């Protein structure tokens, strides 16, 4: 994970989260990202998912399903195309999003979790 700023309590910080796909998430599947309690999403984020680690790479076709500001620290993304494992069986993807306020501390704040769903997800998505 990287951030555009490591200053405590910095506003509108962009985060980059690197994930390695060990299985595919099909078209019309979902990714749910849960952030630690000390991280706040203050504005509706711009989200991009790219193959590899470059922000300049073309992004996957995605749709933000929820309002992460209202759904405190949860981002739900619908994939309009498949996220695959790649030929090596371990494709790296990067999820970029902005609108975050950094924690007030330099100490570890908690874990970020990424969950993948392969189709229909309940209204509460849990």
DSSP file (Angstrom, degrees, kcal/mol; ACC not computed):
  #  RESIDUE AA STRUCTURE BP1 BP2  ACC     N-H-->O    O-->H-N    N-H-->O    O-->H-N    TCO  KAPPA ALPHA  PHI   PSI    X-CA   Y-CA   Z-CA
    1    1 A X              0   0    0      0, 0.0     2,-0.3     0, 0.0    16,-0.2   0.000 360.0 360.0 360.0 138.9    0.0    0.0    0.0
    2    2 A X  E     -A   16   0A   0     14,-2.4    14,-2.6     3,-0.0     2,-0.3  -0.874 360.0-154.8-128.6 163.9    1.2    3.5   -0.8
    3    3 A X  E     -A   15   0A   0     -2,-0.3    12,-0.2    12,-0.2     3,-0.1  -0.982  25.6-129.3-138.7 151.3   -0.3    7.0   -0.2
    4    4 A X  S    S+     0   0    0     10,-2.3     2,-0.3    -2,-0.3    11,-0.1   0.698 100.9  20.8 -72.1 -17.6    0.1   10.3   -1.9
    5    5 A X        -     0   0    0      9,-0.3    -1,-0.2     5,-0.1     5,-0.1  -0.988  52.9-167.4-148.6 141.2    0.9   11.8    1.5
    6    6 A X        +     0   0    0     -2,-0.3     2,-0.2    -3,-0.1     3,-0.1   0.225  52.3 124.7-109.2  11.9    2.1   10.3    4.8
    7    7 A X  S >  S-     0   0    0      1,-0.1     3,-1.6     2,-0.0    95,-0.2  -0.527  71.8-104.6 -70.7 134.8    1.3   13.5    6.8
    8    8 A X  T 3  S+     0   0    0      1,-0.3    96,-0.2    -2,-0.2    95,-0.1  -0.362  99.6   4.0 -64.6 140.6   -1.0   12.8    9.7
    9    9 A X  T 3  S+     0   0    0     94,-2.2    -1,-0.3     1,-0.2     2,-0.1   0.644  88.3 164.5  60.5  20.7   -4.6   13.9    9.2
   10   10 A X    <   -     0   0    0     -3,-1.6    92,-2.3    93,-0.3     3,-0.4  -0.454  31.4-129.2 -67.6 136.7   -3.9   15.0    5.6
   11   11 A X  S    S+     0   0    0     90,-0.2    90,-0.2     1,-0.2    89,-0.1  -0.533  77.5  13.4 -89.6 155.6   -7.0   15.5    3.6
   12   12 A X  S    S+     0   0    0      1,-0.2     2,-0.3    -2,-0.2    -1,-0.2   0.840  79.5 173.1  51.3  44.4   -7.8   14.1    0.1
   13   13 A X  E     - B   0 100A   0     87,-2.9    87,-1.5    -3,-0.4     2,-0.5  -0.625  27.1-135.1 -80.0 136.5   -5.0   11.5    0.2
   14   14 A X  E     -     0   0A   0     -2,-0.3   -10,-2.3    84,-0.2     2,-0.3  -0.812  19.3-157.6 -92.4 132.7   -4.9    9.0   -2.6
   15   15 A X  E     -AB   3  97A   0     82,-3.1    82,-2.1    -2,-0.5     2,-0.5  -0.845   6.6-158.9-107.8 147.0   -4.2    5.4   -1.6
   16   16 A X  E     -AB   2  96A   0    -14,-2.6   -14,-2.4    -2,-0.3     2,-0.5  -0.987   8.9-169.1-125.0 118.6   -2.8    2.7   -3.8
   17   17 A X  E     - B   0  95A   0     78,-2.6    78,-2.8    -2,-0.5     2,-0.5  -0.942   8.6-151.7-113.6 123.6   -3.5   -0.9   -2.7
   18   18 A X  E     + B   0  94A   0     -2,-0.5     2,-0.4    76,-0.2    76,-0.2  -0.816  17.1 179.8 -97.9 127.7   -1.6   -3.7   -4.4
   19   19 A X  E     - B   0  93A   0     74,-2.9    74,-2.9    -2,-0.5     2,-0.6  -0.969  20.8-143.3-128.2 145.3   -3.4   -7.1   -4.6
   20   20 A X  E     - B   0  92A   0     -2,-0.4     2,-0.6    72,-0.2    72,-0.2  -0.932  19.1-138.2-108.0 121.4   -2.2  -10.4   -6.1
   21   21 A X  E     + B   0  91A   0     70,-3.3    70,-0.7    -2,-0.6     3,-0.1  -0.688  29.0 168.9 -83.7 118.0   -4.9  -12.4   -7.7
   22   22 A X  S    S+     0   0    0     -2,-0.6     2,-0.3    68,-0.2    -1,-0.2   0.409  76.3  21.4-104.9  -2.5   -4.6  -16.1   -7.0
   23   23 A X  S    S-     0   0    0     61,-0.1     2,-0.2    60,-0.0    -1,-0.2  -0.949  91.2-100.1-151.9 164.0   -8.1  -16.8   -8.4
   24   24 A X        -     0   0    0     -2,-0.3     2,-0.5    -3,-0.1    60,-0.2  -0.590  15.3-149.1 -92.0 153.2  -10.3  -14.9  -10.8
   25   25 A X  B     -F   83   0B   0     58,-2.6    58,-2.7    -2,-0.2     4,-0.1  -0.989  31.5-131.5-113.9 118.9  -13.2  -12.6  -10.0
   26   26 A X    >   -     0   0    0     -2,-0.5     3,-2.1    56,-0.2    53,-0.2  -0.117  31.1 -77.0 -71.8 165.1  -15.7  -12.9  -12.9
   27   27 A X  T 3  S+     0   0    0      1,-0.3    53,-0.2    53,-0.1    -1,-0.2  -0.349 124.1  27.0 -53.3 140.0  -17.4  -10.1  -14.9
   28   28 A X  T 3  S+     0   0    0     51,-3.0    -1,-0.3     1,-0.3    52,-0.1   0.555  96.9 126.9  72.1  12.0  -20.2   -8.8  -12.7
   29   29 A X    <   -     0   0    0     -3,-2.1    50,-3.0    50,-0.3     2,-0.3  -0.323  51.5-128.6 -83.5 178.1  -18.4   -9.9   -9.6
   30   30 A X  E     -GH  78 117C   0     87,-2.4    87,-2.6    48,-0.2     2,-0.4  -0.930  11.2-153.8-131.9 152.3  -17.6   -7.5   -6.7
   31   31 A X  E     -GH  77 116C   0     46,-2.3    46,-2.9    -2,-0.3     2,-0.5  -0.995  12.0-163.6-119.3 133.8  -14.7   -6.3   -4.5
   32   32 A X  E     -GH  76 115C   0     83,-2.8    83,-2.7    -2,-0.4     2,-0.5  -0.980   4.0-166.0-117.8 123.3  -15.4   -5.0   -1.0
   33   33 A X  E     -GH  75 114C   0     42,-2.8    42,-2.6    -2,-0.5     2,-0.5  -0.936   0.6-166.3-110.9 124.9  -12.7   -3.0    0.6
   34   34 A X  E     -GH  74 113C   0     79,-2.5    79,-2.0    -2,-0.5     2,-0.2  -0.951   9.0-154.7-112.6 129.9  -12.9   -2.3    4.4
   35   35 A X        -     0   0    0     38,-2.7    77,-0.1    -2,-0.5    76,-0.1  -0.642  26.0 -93.3-101.2 157.3  -10.6    0.3    5.9
   36   36 A X    >   -     0   0    0     -2,-0.2     3,-1.7    74,-0.2    74,-0.1  -0.222  40.3-105.9 -64.5 160.1   -9.3    0.6    9.5
   37   37 A X  T 3  S+     0   0    0     72,-0.3    -1,-0.1     1,-0.3    73,-0.1   0.759 116.7  58.7 -59.4 -27.9  -11.2    2.8   11.9
   38   38 A X  T 3  S+     0   0    0     71,-0.3     2,-0.4     2,-0.0    -1,-0.3   0.507  91.2  81.9 -84.5  -3.4   -8.7    5.6   11.9
   39   39 A X    <   -     0   0    0     -3,-1.7     2,-0.4    64,-0.1    63,-0.2  -0.871  63.3-165.5-104.1 133.8   -9.0    6.2    8.1
   40   40 A X  E     -C  101   0A   0     61,-1.6    61,-3.0    -2,-0.4     2,-0.7  -0.952  18.2-147.0-121.1 137.7  -11.9    8.3    6.8
   41   41 A X  E     +C  100   0A   0     -2,-0.4    59,-0.2    27,-0.3    32,-0.1  -0.919  23.4 175.1 -97.7 113.4  -13.3    8.7    3.3
   42   42 A X        +     0   0    0     57,-3.1     2,-0.3    -2,-0.7    58,-0.1   0.728  60.1  28.2 -97.4 -24.2  -14.5   12.3    3.3
   43   43 A X  S    S-     0   0    0     56,-0.9     2,-0.2    55,-0.1    -1,-0.1  -0.946  99.6 -82.5-133.7 156.0  -15.6   12.7   -0.4
   44   44 A X        -     0   0    0     -2,-0.3     2,-0.1     1,-0.1    55,-0.1  -0.406  61.7-126.8 -57.4 121.4  -17.0   10.3   -3.0
   45   45 A X        -     0   0    0     -2,-0.2     2,-0.6    54,-0.1    54,-0.1  -0.345   3.1-128.8 -79.6 152.4  -13.7    8.8   -4.3
   46   46 A X        -     0   0    0     -2,-0.1    52,-0.9     2,-0.0     2,-0.4  -0.878  37.0-163.1 -87.8 126.5  -12.5    8.5   -7.8
   47   47 A X  E     +D   97   0A   0     -2,-0.6     2,-0.4    50,-0.2    50,-0.2  -0.929  17.2 174.0-122.1 138.3  -11.6    4.8   -8.1
   48   48 A X  E     -D   96   0A   0     48,-2.3    48,-3.3    -2,-0.4     2,-0.5  -0.998  13.1-162.8-139.7 139.4   -9.4    3.0  -10.7
   49   49 A X  E     +D   95   0A   0     11,-0.4    11,-3.2    -2,-0.4     2,-0.3  -0.990  19.1 179.1-120.7 123.1   -8.2   -0.6  -10.9
   50   50 A X  E     -DE  94  59A   0     44,-2.4    44,-2.7    -2,-0.5     2,-0.4  -0.913  33.4-112.0-124.2 151.7   -5.3   -1.3  -13.2
   51   51 A X  E    S+D   93   0A   0      7,-0.7     3,-0.4    -2,-0.3    42,-0.3  -0.650  90.9   6.0 -74.5 133.5   -3.3   -4.4  -14.1
   52   52 A X  S    S-     0   0    0     40,-3.4    -2,-0.2    -2,-0.4    42,-0.1  -0.485 105.0 -68.9  87.7-162.9    0.2   -4.0  -12.7
   53   53 A X  S    S+     0   0    0     -2,-0.1     2,-0.4    40,-0.1    -1,-0.2   0.355  91.1 109.3-113.8   4.0    1.4   -1.2  -10.4
   54   54 A X    >   -     0   0    0     -3,-0.4     3,-0.9     1,-0.1    40,-0.1  -0.696  54.3-154.2 -90.5 130.7    1.4    1.8  -12.8
   55   55 A X  T 3  S+     0   0    0     -2,-0.4    -1,-0.1     1,-0.2     4,-0.1   0.731  96.9  60.0 -69.3 -21.6   -1.2    4.5  -12.3
   56   56 A X  T 3  S+     0   0    0      2,-0.1    -1,-0.2    -6,-0.0     3,-0.1   0.578  81.5 105.9 -85.1  -8.2   -0.9    5.4  -16.0
   57   57 A X  S <  S-     0   0    0     -3,-0.9     2,-0.1     1,-0.1    -5,-0.0  -0.345  87.0 -92.1 -66.6 151.6   -2.0    1.9  -17.1
   58   58 A X        -     0   0    0      1,-0.1    -7,-0.7    -8,-0.1     2,-0.2  -0.383  47.2-126.8 -65.8 144.1   -5.5    1.6  -18.5
   59   59 A X  B     -E   50   0A   0     -9,-0.2    -9,-0.2     1,-0.1     2,-0.1  -0.492  16.2-105.1 -93.2 160.3   -8.1    0.7  -15.9
   60   60 A X        -     0   0    0    -11,-3.2     2,-0.7    -2,-0.2   -11,-0.4  -0.408  43.0 -99.0 -72.6 157.1  -10.6   -2.0  -15.7
   61   61 A X        +     0   0    0     -2,-0.1    19,-2.8   -13,-0.1    20,-0.5  -0.732  61.6 160.0 -80.4 116.2  -14.3   -1.1  -16.4
   62   62 A X  E     -I   79   0C   0     -2,-0.7     2,-0.4    17,-0.2    17,-0.2  -0.828  32.3-146.1-134.5 169.3  -15.8   -0.8  -12.9
   63   63 A X  E     -I   78   0C   0     15,-2.0    15,-3.1    -2,-0.3     2,-0.5  -0.983  19.1-130.9-140.6 127.4  -18.8    0.8  -11.1
   64   64 A X  E     -I   77   0C   0     -2,-0.4    13,-0.2    13,-0.2    11,-0.0  -0.690  24.8-173.5 -75.3 121.4  -18.9    2.2   -7.6
   65   65 A X        +     0   0    0     11,-2.8     2,-0.2    -2,-0.5    -1,-0.2   0.833  58.7  32.0 -90.0 -35.6  -22.0    0.5   -6.0
   66   66 A X  S    S-     0   0    0     10,-0.9     2,-0.7     5,-0.0     3,-0.1  -0.532  82.4-104.3-115.9 180.0  -22.2    2.3   -2.7
   67   67 A X    >>  -     0   0    0     -2,-0.2     4,-2.8     1,-0.1     3,-0.5  -0.905  27.7-164.2-105.3 100.6  -21.5    5.7   -1.1
   68   68 A X  T 34>S+     0   0    0     -2,-0.7     5,-0.7     1,-0.2     6,-0.4   0.717  86.8  60.0 -62.3 -20.5  -18.3    5.2    0.9
   69   69 A X  T 345S+     0   0    0      3,-0.2     3,-0.5     1,-0.1    -1,-0.2   0.931 114.1  35.1 -70.5 -44.5  -18.8    8.4    2.8
   70   70 A X  T <45S+     0   0    0     -3,-0.5     2,-0.9     1,-0.2    -2,-0.2   0.865 115.6  56.0 -74.9 -37.4  -22.2    7.1    4.1
   71   71 A X  T ><5S-     0   0    0     -4,-2.8     3,-1.3     3,-0.2    -1,-0.2  -0.297 104.4-133.5 -89.8  50.1  -21.0    3.5    4.5
   72   72 A X  T 3 5S-     0   0    0     -2,-0.9    -3,-0.2    -3,-0.5    -2,-0.1   0.437  74.0 -10.5 -13.2 112.8  -18.1    4.6    6.7
   73   73 A X  T 3 <S+     0   0    0     -5,-0.7   -38,-2.7     1,-0.1     2,-0.4   0.652 107.1 110.5  66.2  21.9  -14.9    2.9    5.6
   74   74 A X  E <   -G   34   0C   0     -3,-1.3     2,-0.5    -6,-0.4   -40,-0.2  -0.993  43.3-171.3-127.8 129.1  -16.4    0.5    3.1
   75   75 A X  E     -G   33   0C   0    -42,-2.6   -42,-2.8    -2,-0.4     2,-0.5  -0.978   4.7-166.0-116.8 126.0  -16.0    0.6   -0.7
   76   76 A X  E     -G   32   0C   0     -2,-0.5   -11,-2.8   -44,-0.2   -10,-0.9  -0.963   8.6-174.2-116.4 121.7  -18.0   -1.7   -2.8
   77   77 A X  E     -GI  31  64C   0    -46,-2.9   -46,-2.3    -2,-0.5     2,-0.5  -0.947  14.9-150.2-120.0 130.9  -17.0   -2.0   -6.5
   78   78 A X  E     -GI  30  63C   0    -15,-3.1   -15,-2.0    -2,-0.4     2,-0.5  -0.868  19.0-136.4 -97.5 133.2  -18.8   -4.0   -9.3
   79   79 A X  E     - I   0  62C   0    -50,-3.0   -51,-3.0    -2,-0.5   -50,-0.3  -0.782  15.2-169.4 -91.4 124.8  -16.5   -5.3  -12.0
   80   80 A X  S    S+     0   0    0    -19,-2.8     2,-0.3    -2,-0.5   -18,-0.2   0.430  80.0  29.6 -90.0  -0.1  -17.7   -4.9  -15.5
   81   81 A X  S    S-     0   0    0    -20,-0.5   -52,-0.1   -55,-0.2   -53,-0.1  -0.966  98.9 -82.6-150.3 163.2  -15.0   -7.2  -16.7
   82   82 A X        -     0   0    0     -2,-0.3     2,-0.6   -55,-0.1   -56,-0.2  -0.344  23.4-147.5 -71.3 143.3  -13.0  -10.1  -15.2
   83   83 A X  B     -F   25   0B   0    -58,-2.7   -58,-2.6    -2,-0.1     2,-0.2  -0.964  33.0-169.5-103.2 113.9  -10.1   -9.8  -12.9
   84   84 A X        -     0   0    0     -2,-0.6   -63,-0.2   -60,-0.2   -61,-0.1  -0.473  35.5-116.6-106.1 174.7   -7.9  -12.8  -13.8
   85   85 A X        -     0   0    0      1,-0.2     6,-1.3    -2,-0.2     5,-0.5   0.590  53.3-135.4 -82.2 -12.9   -4.9  -14.6  -12.4
   86   86 A X    >   -     0   0    0      3,-0.2     3,-1.0     1,-0.2    -1,-0.2  -0.028  36.9 -65.2  75.1 172.4   -2.8  -13.9  -15.5
   87   87 A X  T 3  S+     0   0    0      1,-0.3    -1,-0.2     2,-0.1    -2,-0.0   0.779 135.8  53.8 -68.1 -26.6   -0.5  -16.4  -17.2
   88   88 A X  T 3  S-     0   0    0     -3,-0.2    -1,-0.3     1,-0.0    -2,-0.2   0.604 110.3-120.6 -82.9 -11.0    1.8  -16.6  -14.2
   89   89 A X  S <  S+     0   0    0     -3,-1.0    -3,-0.2    -4,-0.4    -2,-0.1   0.560  98.1  72.3  82.2   8.1   -1.2  -17.5  -11.8
   90   90 A X        -     0   0    0     -5,-0.5   -68,-0.2     2,-0.0     2,-0.2  -0.334  63.9-179.8-152.0  62.5   -0.5  -14.4   -9.7
   91   91 A X  E     -B   21   0A   0     -6,-1.3   -70,-3.3   -70,-0.7     2,-0.4  -0.447  21.9-135.7 -68.5 133.6   -1.5  -11.2  -11.5
   92   92 A X  E     -B   20   0A   0    -72,-0.2   -40,-3.4    -2,-0.2     2,-0.3  -0.783  23.7-177.4 -90.9 132.2   -0.9   -8.0   -9.6
   93   93 A X  E     -BD  19  51A   0    -74,-2.9   -74,-2.9    -2,-0.4     2,-0.5  -0.930  13.8-147.5-121.8 151.9   -3.6   -5.4   -9.7
   94   94 A X  E     -BD  18  50A   0    -44,-2.7   -44,-2.4    -2,-0.3     2,-0.6  -0.984   2.5-156.9-121.8 130.9   -3.6   -1.9   -8.1
   95   95 A X  E     -BD  17  49A   0    -78,-2.8   -78,-2.6    -2,-0.5     2,-0.4  -0.932  14.1-169.5-105.1 120.1   -6.7   -0.2   -6.7
   96   96 A X  E     +BD  16  48A   0    -48,-3.3   -48,-2.3    -2,-0.6     2,-0.3  -0.901  13.5 159.9-109.0 136.2   -6.3    3.6   -6.6
   97   97 A X  E     -BD  15  47A   0    -82,-2.1   -82,-3.1    -2,-0.4   -50,-0.2  -0.982  16.8-161.9-154.1 150.2   -8.8    5.8   -4.8
   98   98 A X  E     +     0   0A   0    -52,-0.9   -84,-0.2    -2,-0.3   -85,-0.1  -0.453  57.0  79.4-115.9-171.2   -8.8    9.3   -3.3
   99   99 A X  E     +     0   0A   0      1,-0.3   -57,-3.1    -2,-0.2   -56,-0.9   0.586  65.0 138.7  86.2  10.7  -10.9   11.3   -0.9
  100  100 A X  E     -BC  13  41A   0    -87,-1.5   -87,-2.9   -59,-0.2     2,-0.5  -0.603  45.9-146.8 -91.0 148.1   -9.2    9.8    2.2
  101  101 A X  E     - C   0  40A   0    -61,-3.0   -61,-1.6    -2,-0.2   -90,-0.2  -0.974  28.3-125.3-108.6 124.3   -8.2   11.5    5.4
  102  102 A X        -     0   0    0    -92,-2.3   -96,-0.1    -2,-0.5   -63,-0.0  -0.202  31.3 -93.7 -63.5 156.3   -5.1   10.0    6.9
  103  103 A X        -     0   0    0      2,-0.2   -94,-2.2     1,-0.1   -93,-0.3  -0.177  29.9-117.0 -62.1 164.8   -5.0    8.8   10.5
  104  104 A X  S    S+     0   0    0    -96,-0.2     2,-0.3   -95,-0.1   -96,-0.1   0.267  92.7  59.2 -86.8  11.0   -3.8   11.1   13.3
  105  105 A X        -     0   0    0      2,-0.2    -2,-0.2   -67,-0.1   -96,-0.1  -0.939  67.7-142.6-139.1 157.2   -0.9    8.8   14.1
  106  106 A X  S    S+     0   0    0     -2,-0.3     3,-0.1     2,-0.1    -1,-0.1   0.522  77.8  99.6 -91.5  -9.1    2.1    7.2   12.5
  107  107 A X  S    S-     0   0    0      1,-0.1    -2,-0.2     2,-0.0    -4,-0.1  -0.356  94.1 -81.0 -73.6 156.5    1.5    4.0   14.4
  108  108 A X        -     0   0    0      1,-0.1    -1,-0.1    -2,-0.1     3,-0.1  -0.321  43.3-169.6 -56.6 139.1   -0.2    1.0   12.7
  109  109 A X        -     0   0    0      1,-0.4   -72,-0.3    -3,-0.1     2,-0.3   0.611  46.7 -71.9-110.2 -16.0   -4.0    1.6   12.7
  110  110 A X        -     0   0    0    -74,-0.1    -1,-0.4   -73,-0.1     2,-0.3  -0.892  59.0 -56.4 145.4-177.7   -5.4   -1.7   11.6
  111  111 A X        -     0   0    0     -2,-0.3     2,-0.5   -76,-0.1     0, 0.0  -0.659  30.6-139.2 -99.8 151.1   -5.9   -3.9    8.6
  112  112 A X        -     0   0    0     -2,-0.3     2,-0.4   -77,-0.1   -77,-0.2  -0.927  24.6-159.2-100.3 130.9   -7.4   -3.3    5.2
  113  113 A X  E     -H   34   0C   0    -79,-2.0   -79,-2.5    -2,-0.5     2,-0.5  -0.902   9.6-164.1-113.7 144.8   -9.4   -6.2    4.0
  114  114 A X  E     -H   33   0C   0     -2,-0.4     2,-0.4   -81,-0.2   -81,-0.2  -0.992   9.5-173.3-124.4 122.5  -10.4   -7.0    0.4
  115  115 A X  E     -H   32   0C   0    -83,-2.7   -83,-2.8    -2,-0.5     2,-0.4  -0.927   9.5-150.8-116.5 141.6  -13.2   -9.5   -0.2
  116  116 A X  E     -H   31   0C   0     -2,-0.4     2,-0.4   -85,-0.2   -85,-0.2  -0.914   8.0-168.6-114.1 139.6  -14.2  -10.8   -3.6
  117  117 A X  E     -H   30   0C   0    -87,-2.6   -87,-2.4    -2,-0.4     4,-0.1  -0.968  15.2-149.7-124.8 141.1  -17.7  -12.0   -4.6
  118  118 A X  S    S-     0   0    0     -2,-0.4     2,-0.2   -89,-0.2   -89,-0.1   0.326  70.5 -31.3 -97.2  10.2  -18.4  -13.8   -7.8
  119  119 A X  S    S+     0   0    0      1,-0.2    -2,-0.1   -89,-0.1   -91,-0.0  -0.748 107.3  32.0-179.3-129.3  -22.0  -12.6   -8.3
  120  120 A X        -     0   0    0     -2,-0.2     2,-0.4   -91,-0.0    -1,-0.2  -0.265  57.1-166.7 -61.6 137.2  -25.1  -11.5   -6.5
  121  121 A X        -     0   0    0     -4,-0.1    -1,-0.0    -3,-0.1    -4,-0.0  -0.971  23.8-108.1-126.4 142.0  -24.4   -9.8   -3.2
  122  122 A X    >   -     0   0    0     -2,-0.4     3,-1.6     1,-0.1    -1,-0.0  -0.161  33.1-104.3 -68.3 163.3  -27.0   -9.1   -0.6
  123  123 A X  T 3  S+     0   0    0      1,-0.3    -1,-0.1     2,-0.1    -2,-0.0   0.840 125.9  42.2 -58.0 -35.1  -28.3   -5.6    0.1
  124  124 A X  T 3  S-     0   0    0      0, 0.0    -1,-0.3     0, 0.0    -2,-0.1   0.482 101.9-139.8 -87.3  -2.5  -26.2   -5.4    3.3
  125  125 A X    <         0   0    0     -3,-1.6    -2,-0.1     1,-0.1    -4,-0.0   0.805 360.0 360.0  37.7  46.1  -23.2   -7.0    1.5
  126  126 A X              0   0    0      0, 0.0    -1,-0.1     0, 0.0    -3,-0.1   0.236 360.0 360.0-142.3 360.0  -22.3   -9.1    4.5
